[in-house]
Amino acid sequence: MTVSSTYHFLPWAREGLANRLRAPGPREDPRRGHVTVTATLNEESLGDIAVATLGPGDVTGLAPHQILRTDPPPDTLGFEPDHYPTLDLDSPTLPWLFTPLPPTGDRLPPWLCLVAVRQQPGVRLRTDGVRNTTVLEIRAPADARRELPDLTHSWAWAHVQLVGALATGESAAQVLRQAPERTVSRLICPTPLRPDARYHACLVPTFAIGRAAGLNLPLPEGTGPAWHATDQEVTLPVYHHWEFSTGTGHSFADLVRALRFRSAPEGVGRRPFDLAGSGLTAPTGAAPLPPFDGALVRLGSGHTAPPDWVRQALAPLVGTGSGSAAPLYGGEHLDRRTVSVGDTGWLAELNLDPRYRGVAGLAAAVVRERQEDLVAAAWQQAGDVGPVNRLLATSDVANTVNGSLHARRLTGLPADGLTLTQLAAPLGRTAGAAVVTTTAYRRVSRRRGPIARRVAAPAPVTVAPADVAALTRALEPARTVKQRVDSRLNGATGADQPDRIRVAPTFPTPMVGELARLAPQFLLPGADRIPPESVVALETNPRFVAAFLAGLTTELASELRWRDFPLAERATLFRHFWDQRGQGGDGTADVPPIDKWPADRRLDQVVTGDAARLVLAVRGELLRRHPRTAVYAVRAASRTAPADEAGTGNVAYPIFGGTLGADLRYFGFDLTEEQATGLTDPPGWFFVFAEQPTETRFGPPPTGDPLAGAGVTAAEVARRTLRLPLRVLIHAADLLTAD
């Protein structure tokens, strides 16, 4: 695994005025930090001014976002008792930010520390409802002297970590200022842990004034400790807390050594298959049905085609349109309505092999159970297509009605008729239009009345025939209605206006989770046959994956059309089966769009990659106690040594993974069995189980006192107690041939 293995530890860090803190004067409050600054006004010195900074007594809580990581994580079971609990903080200066003292050499006590208190009678973690704070109480029969660290050494258990080597000319101070992503401050709890015990891990103040402020007590004088090494009973405010349990003392290395690398037992990945309840009856003396293979199978399981009598029995029932319960899965994408016994290719294999019809049926059951959520998600992706399609449907009606009117009223209209139309339309829009309908107006404007006799007759306006034809074309509904629709949609429909806009929604969620939830026995049949503390090699079943995704698409497409969703023809709605989230996969879909599947290919040949992928299945305490264990593959330099992980292409991370039940995890690799063992890619690959190299861990050194020696600092203590990450490698050939 290619990560930085260079760390720099600093005993403490401060910035700004805090770097100039001094000891308090006789008349200064020792509970705060003090700095002397020189003030100027208009370039005139005003002399030295004493400035007091905030101290532990001003703190009653801690922002949660400051906490980056805890080791162990909350609610961990089986934490190694030979390790120290730790807490990482985002700000590299936070542990010393409110310390009201200057450093003594390279030692500076933090204003807060991490404690781990065993849950027992007398130990209570309660909430103060008045101040909305958490309080830790240690009372008899518990003894604080056994539970809390000695605060005289608090300086030793807080440090700053810089990740990565310092560049030429680069200083630690520059990294602190300019590269916060490379810095972290850390608190360590040095209290020895007992095996098989439950603990409260708490962030608490180290100064008495911080304790008093958190408990809403009068602030004491001075900078005394929050507790003394001789105190048997202690009450402390808590800034942050979580719980964990220790195990029996087995280390990471012990748990890896407990694993047994073996071949998958018989029955894993495969189960008997029959047609009970299907309505199909085997002829007398017919060949038995081959077994059912899950999504994960044993290496080299092979594939056996179903007997001919099954295909002959299914073919008349599939895709006939007779209303039978045998849909033609994937038929739409090949523009097929039926399938016959003589057909070859993936469509016939999917629909005439009852095992893969069963897989597609499982997928259909997933859709039926989740149909409301899936349909809602499809409409959400469609956006405003619904209103747009209603507008397009209305425009179709307008085209029909207006086309009829255009043909009857305008087509063939003579020039004098058009003149009248030209006069009537503008007149109807004038303000006086309503006046002309009155009796008085008709009386004064009658054709032979006195007013008409005084007005000269107007010259007739003659419209040229060419103008009549052009105007008639301009009023054609095919033009006017489209212009109106385009103005509403900003021209989005293009030159050829469709009768309906169609949508192809996609669902990138990995569907293996739905299978594991609905029918985990089909993900890995016989999983209970894998013994505890085992690592076995499996491979994916491409036929299962393709059938499941085709079943999902067919069933949801049918449901969407029934609900009048404007679904695009031949849309592939689901293409992701395996869960690549958090793994090394690039997000590539497990299958291409179904309409791109070559019709003559077998079902196992249509998946992305066109081959089964190697999978490691692990059942054991290792991954339960260390869920962040790194599992990956590294190219072999020989059968006994790995290649340099920094080399290009020398590391293969899992491309997908998941869990099955409470104690089984699997990791899929973009490797075949032949590549991993070295048959086609000699000398093959090693599989690696490693502690997370990016997460530093600490524990008592094998020998000696970590505080021993004159002038030792927190940085030296961190170096002495650092636990280097362990890793175990096994060559794939040894794993795949193990007994």
N, C-alpha and C positions, 0 to 999 in steps of 0.2 A: 504494500500500500504506500503510495507516494505522498507523504506528508512531511512537514517540517519537524525535525527531531531536535532542534536547537532551542533551548529555553534560557532566559536570563532572569534571575531572581534578584529583587531589590528588597532591602530590609524595611523600607517605608518610603512614602512619597508624599510631598506637599507641593502646593503651587501658590503663587501670589504672595500676599502678606503673611500667610501661614509660615513661609520659610524664614520669616524674621521674628518669630515669637521668641520672647525672652522670659526669664523668671520674673514673677511679680514683685513689685516693690513693697516696702513695709506697709504702705497705706492703700495698696491696690488689692482688689478682690482676687484671691487665689483661685476662685472657681471659674474664672474666665482666662482666656489667653490675652497677652498684652504685647503690643508692638509700639515702638517709638518711631514716629514719622516727622519729617521736617516740612512745615507748611510755608508756602509763599503766597503773597497777594500783590499783584501788579509788580512782579519781579522783586518784591521786598520780602526778605525772610521774616517769618513770624516766630521762628525758633522751633524747638522740638515739642511735639504734642504726643501724649500717651493715648493710644487707642486700644480699647478693649474689644475682643472678638467674642463671638458666640462660643459657649462651652457645652458640656454634656447636660447641664441643667436646663438647657433650652430645647432639648430634644424629647419628644414624647412618642414619636413614631417614625417609621421608615417607609418611603415610597416603594411599592411592590416591584416596579419596573427596574429598580436597582439590582434586584437579585437575578443573576443570570443562570445559575446552575447549583444544584445541591447534589452531593454524593454521600449517601445514596439518595436516589429520587424519593419523593413522598410515597409512603405505603410499600416500600420495598420489603420483600421477604427474603431472608437468607443472606443478608449483608455479611461479608467476611469480618469476623471480630478482630482479625489482625490488621485491619485498616482503620485509618482515622476518618471520621465524618468531616466533610469540608463544605464550605459555602463560597461561591464566587460572586463578586460584586462588579457592577458595570464600571463604576468610577474607580480609577486606580488610587485616588487619594482619600476615598470615603472613610476607611477605617481610622484615619488620623485627623480627619477634618475638624472634629470638635475636641480633640485632645488639648487641654489648656497648658501644655508643658512643651518646652524645647527638647530636642533629642539629647540624650547622653551618649556621646560618641555616635555609633551607628544603631543605637537602640532607642526605640520610641514606642511606648505602650499605646495601643489603640483604645478608643473610647467605647468600643463594644467588642464582644467575643462570642464564640460559638460554644455551647455546652450540650452534652448529651446525657440525659437523666433517665435512668432505668425506671420503667413503670412498676410501681410497687406500693404497698400500703404506706401512706404518709406523703406520697407525691401526687400533686393535683395541679392540673392546668385548667384555670377557670377564666371566665370572661367578666370583666368589670363593666356592667351595663351602664353605669353613670358616665364613665370616661371612654367607653367603647374600646377598652384595651384588654389585652390578655395578660394574666398574671400566673407565674410559676411559684408554687408553694412546696417547700420541702420541710416536712415535720416528722417527728418521731412516729413510728419506729425507723423511718428512713434517716439516713445520716448524710448531710451535705458534704462532709469531709471526704466521703467516698464517691460523691457524684460530681463535684465541681472541681475545675482545675485551680491550681495555685496562681493567683493573680500577680504574684511577684515575677512570674515568668510570662506574663501576657504579651510582652514585646516579641517573644519567640514564635508565637503562633498566628501572626498576621504578616503577609508579605505581598509584594507586587510581582507579577509575572509578565515578561515580555516574550512574545512568540516570534521566532525567526532570528537568524543571525543578523548582527548589526553590520550595515554596509560600511565601506571604507569612509572614515571621517564622520560617521553617524554616532551620536551619543545616546545613552538611555534617556536623557532629558529631552532630546529632540523627538524620540519615539513617543514619550508621554504626551508631548504637546501636539504633535502633528499626525500621529497614527493611532488614534484611540482603538481602532479595531484590532490592534496587536497587543493590547494591554488588558489586564484584569487584576483586581485585588482579591485576596483569598484569606479566609479565616479557617483555621484548623482546630478541631477539638482533640486534645491529646489524652482525654480520659480513657483508660483501658475499657474495652467492651467485653461483656460476657456472651458466651455462645447461647443461642436459643433464648434470647431475651427481647422484650419490646421496649423501645426507647422514645422519649420526647427529645427532639433536636430543637434547640431554642437559641435565638439571637438576643442577647441580653447586654445591659450596660456593664462597664467595668469600674466606673467611678461611683462613689456614694451619692454624689449630687445627681448623676443620671438616674440612679435607682430611685431617689426621692422624687425627682420630677415625674418619672413614669408612674409612681404610686400616689402622686398628689400629696406628698408629705412636705413638711418644712425643709428647705434646703440646708444641709449641714455646712459648716465651715470647712475650708480646706479641700484637698484633692485626694481624700482617702479612698480605699477600694470599696467596691460594692459589697464585698464579703471578705472575711478573713479565713485563712487556712484552718483556724480552730473553730469556726462557726459550725454548729450541728444543725441548726434550723435557719433557713434563708427564704425570703420572699423577694421575687424579682419581677419587674415588668418585662414583657416579651415583645420585641419588635417584629419577629417572624418566627414561625414554628412549623414543624411537620413531624410525622411519625415514621418509624421503620422498625424492622425486626432483624436480628442477627440469626445466622444459621449455626450449623454444627462445627464450623471451623474449617470447612473445605474451601481451599483457595481456587482461583480461576484455573490454575494449572492442575489441581486435583480433579476438578470437574471435567476438564478436557481429557485427562488420563482415564477417567471413568467411562468415557464413550467407547463403544465398540463399533468398528467399521465393518459392515457385513452386507452381503447380498440381500435383496428384498425377499422375504419368505414367500413360499407358494401361496397363492390366493390374494396377494396384495395387488391392487389395481384391476382385479377381475372378479366377476361374480356370475353365478349361473343365471341363465335367461330362459324364460318360458313364455308362452302366449296365453296363459290362463286368464280368462275373462275378456279376451280380445275378440272372441267370436270366430277365430280361425282354428280349424281342426287339422291336425297332421294326418295325412293318409297312412294307412297301415304299412308298417315297415319303412316309413320315411326316415331320412337322415335326421339326426338330432340337431337342434339349434346350437350354433357356436356360442361361447360365453360372451357376456357383456363387458366391455372395457370402459373404465372411467376416464376422466380427463387426465389423470396421471396413471401410468402403468409401469410394470416392471420393464427393465431393459430387455430388448429383443422379444417382446411378447408376440409380435407378428399379428397378422390379420387373416381371418378366415371368412370367406364370403358365405352368405346364408344359402341354404339349399334351394333348388329351383322351385319346389312346391310353394315356398313362402312367397317368392316373387310372383308366381302365377296367381296365388290367392289374393295378393294385395293389389295388383295392377288394375283390376276392374273397379276397385273401390276408391281409387285415388284420383282426384281432380275431375270427376265425371260431371260435376255440377248438379248431381242428383240430391244434394242436401245431406250426403253421408258425412260421418265424422272423420273423414280422412282428407284433409286439405292437401293440396299440392304445394309443398314447401319450396320456395324459390322459383316456382314456375313462371311468375310474372316477369322475372328478370331475363328469362330466355324466351319470353312470349310463347309459352307453352301452356296448354290447358289439361293435357293428359300425359301419361307416361306408360310405356308398354314394356312387356317382359324382355323384348329384344334390345331395348335401349341400353347404351353404355354411358359412362360419364357420371359426373357428380350428381346430376338431378335424379337419375335412376337409383344411384346408391343411397341417396338421402331419403328417397320416398319408398323404395321397395325393400330396404333392409330394415326390419322392425326395430333393430337396436338403435339406429340413428333416427328413425321416426320417433322412437321413444325419447331420445335426447332433445329433438325439436319440440316434442310435446312437453317436456320439462320446461323448456324455454317459454312455451306458450302459457304454461301455468304461472310462470313468473310475471308475464305481462298481465294476465288476468287479475293477479293479486295486486299489482301495482298500477293498474290501468288509469286510475284517476290522477295519480301523480305524473305518470308519463304523458297523458293527454294534455294536462295543464302545462307541462314543460314544453310540449310541442307548440301549443298556442302561444306561449311566451316567446319562443323563437320566431314564430310567424309575425309577431309585431302587429302592424296595422293592415295586414293583408286582408282581414275580414271586411273592414269598411271599404277597402279598395275594390274587393271583389263584388261587394254589393253595388258600388258605383258602376262597375263594368256591366253587371247584370241589368241595372237600370238603363244603361246606355244601349244595351241590346234591344230592350223594349222600345226605347225612344227611336232607335233606328227603324224598327219595324213599323211603328205607328206613323212616324214622320215620312217614311218612304212611301207609305200608302197615300198620305195627303199630298206629297210632292207629285206623285204620279197622276192623281186625279185632278189637282188644282193648278199646278204650274206647268207640267209637261204639255207642250203644244199650245200654250196660251198665246193668243194673237197680240199684236202690238197695242191695239186700243184697249184691250183688257188689261195689259200691263200698265198702261197709262193710268187707268182708274186705280189700280193697285198702288201705284206710286203716289197718287194723290191722297188716297184714303189712309195710308199708314202714317204719313207725317201729320195729317189732320187729326188723327186719333190721339196723338201725343200732345196737342196744344191745350192751353189752359181753357180755351173756349169750346172745347169739344162737347161739353155737357150742355152748353147754351143752345146749340143748333137743334137739339131734340125738343125744345119747348114749342108750344103753340104760337106764341107771339113771333118767334123767329121764323117759323114756317109761313106765317101770314105776310110778313114784310118781305120775305125772300121768294115768294111764289114766282114762278117763271114768267107770267104775263102781268105781274104787278107793276106799280109805278116805278119802283126802284129798279127792277130788272130792265124796263124799257129805257131808262136813262143810261145804263152801263153798257159799254160796247162789248160785244162778244170777244172773248180771248182767242188768240191764235192757237190752234191745236198743237200739242207737243208730240212729235212723231219719234218713236223709239226705233232705231235701226234693228233689223232682224238679228244681226250679229250680236248686238248688245243684249237682246232678249235671250239668246242661247247661252251667252256667258253668265248672265244673271241667274238663269235657271240652273246651270251647273254649280254656281257658287252656293246655291241654296240646297244642294243635294244633302240629305241627312248623313251620308257616309263622311262628308266633309265637316258639316257643322257640329254633329254630335262628337266626333273625334276631337275637334278643336276644343269643345267645351270640357271634355274629359281630360285632355292634355293640360288645359289651363288649371284644372283642379289638382293634377298630379305633377305639375311642373315638367311635363314631357317625359315622365318616367317610363311610359309604356313603349316608347320608341316609334319607329316608322310603322310597324305592323302591330296594331293594338290587339292584344290577346283577349279571348272571351273570359279568361280567368287566370290569375297569377297563382302558380303552384309552388309549393315549398318542400324542401327536403330536410327536415330536422335531423340532427345528429345527437347521439347520446354517448359521450366519451367515457362515461363511468365504467370502470372494469366490472363486468357482469359475473365474474367468478364469485364475488361476495354474495350475490343473490343466490347462486347455486349452493354455496356453502351454508347459507341460511335456510334455504328451502329443503334441500336434499343433500346433506353433506356426504351421505353414503355413496353418492355417484361421483363426487370429486375424486376421492381415493377409496375405492372399495377395499375392504379388508384392512383399513388403517389400523385397527386394533390388533392385528397380527404383528405389527412392528414392535419388538420388545423395548422396554425402557432402556435408556442410556445407549441408544443406537443411532448410527448414521447409515442410511441406505441410499443407493443411487436409483433414481427412477427416470422416466422420460415422459414428455408430453404426448398426448394422443391428438394429432391434428384433425382427425376425422370428427372427434367429439367437439372440438372447438368450432369447426366450420358448421357442423349441424346445429349446435346451440345458437350461434349467432344468426344463422338463416331462420331458425324457428322464431327467434325474437322479432326479427324484421317482418316476417310474414304475418305473425299474429298482431303486432301493433299496427301494421299497415291496414289490415282488415278493420281493426277497431277505429282507427282514425277516419277511414272512409265512411264507416257507418255513422260517425258523428259529423259528417260533412266537412271534414278537414281538407283543405286544398292540397292534397299530397301529390308531389311530383311522381310521375311514372318511373318505375324501376329504382326508386330511392332505396338506399341501404341505410337503415337507421342505426344499426349497432355493428361496430367493427372492433371493439375492444373486449377481450375476455380476461386475460391475465392482468393482475394489478402491478403496474410499473411505478406507482407513486412511491417516492422515497428510495427507489432503487437506481441502478445504473442505466436503465432503459432510456431510449431517446423519445419515447412516446409514440413510436411507430405502431400503427394499427395491426392487429393480429391477422386480419384478412383484408384484401382489397375490396372495393365495391363489388357486390354480387354480380352485377351486369358485366363485370370485367372478368369473371371466372370463365376460363375456356370451357366450352361445353363438353369437350372430349376428355377433360382431365378427371382423375379420380378425386374423391372428397378430400383425401389427405394431401393432394397436390395443389390445392387452391389457397392454402394459408400462406401468409408472408414468410419467406424463408424456405418454403417447400421442404421442410424436414422437421423431425421431432427434435426437441431441445432437451439437454441434460438437466436433471433436477436433483438436488440434494434434499433429503428429508431428514430432519433431526428431531429425535424425541429424547429429552433428558433434562436434568437439573441445570445444565450449563446455560441454556437460553432462558430458562425461567428466572434464574437468579441474575443473569447478565443479559437482559433483553437487547442491549445495544452492542452485543458482540459483533465484530466485523467478520463476515463470511464472504470470501472472494476466491478467485483463482489466479495463480501466477504461473507464467510459462516456465517450464523446466529447462535448466541448462544441461542437466543430466538426470538420470533416474534418482540421484541422491542429493541434488542441489538445485535450488531455484535460480532463475535468471535475475538480473538486476531489475528491481521494480521500476526504476526510473527510466528504463528503456522503453521506446515507443512500442506499443502493442503488447507489452509483457504482462499486463494486468487485465483481468476480465472480471468486472463486477456483476452481480446478479442483475438481470434485466427485468425480473419480476419476482415476487415472493408473496407469502401469505401464511396464515395460520389455519389449522384444522383442529378443532377441539381446544382443550386447555393447555396441551403440552406438546403439540406437534407443529413444527414450522418447516416450510419448504422454500428453497431458493432456486430459481431457474436461471440457467446460463445460456448465452448464445454460443454454445459449443455442442458438438455431437459426441457420442460415445467414442467414435473413432479418433476424433481430434484430441479429446482429453487423454485417452490412453496412449497416444503417440502412434497409432496405427497409420493415420494419414498426415499427422503433424508431429513427427518425432522431435525431441524425446517426450512430448506430451505436456501435461499440466499438473501442477500441485493445487490441491484445495487447502485453504488457509482458514483457521479459526483464530482470531486475534482480539485482544482487548482493544478498546477504542484508543488509538494513538493520539487523538486530538483532545482527550479528556484526561488530564493529569490526575493521578491518585497518590495518596500518601499513607504511610504506615510506619510503625516502629522499625528501626533498622535491625538487621539480624543480630548484631552485637553492638554493645556500647550505648552510652547515653547520648541522645541527639543534642543535648545542651552542654555536653562536656567540652572543656577547653576555654582558655582565656580569650576574651574578645570575640566569642562566637556571636553571630548575628542571626536575625530571622532568615536572611538569605541562605546562610550556611545550614540552618536547621531544615529549610525547605529542600536543599540539595541532599542532605543526609536521609531524609524521610521519603523522598520521591520514589515511587514504585514504577519502574520501567514497564511498559506494556509487554505482555507475553503473547506469543503466537505459536501455533502448532500447525505443521504442514504434513499432508499425506498425498502421495502421488496417486493420480486417478486410477492408474493401472492396479495399484495395491488395493484401493477401495473397491473397484468394480469386480475384482476377483476374490474379495475377502469372503471367508466362511463365517 
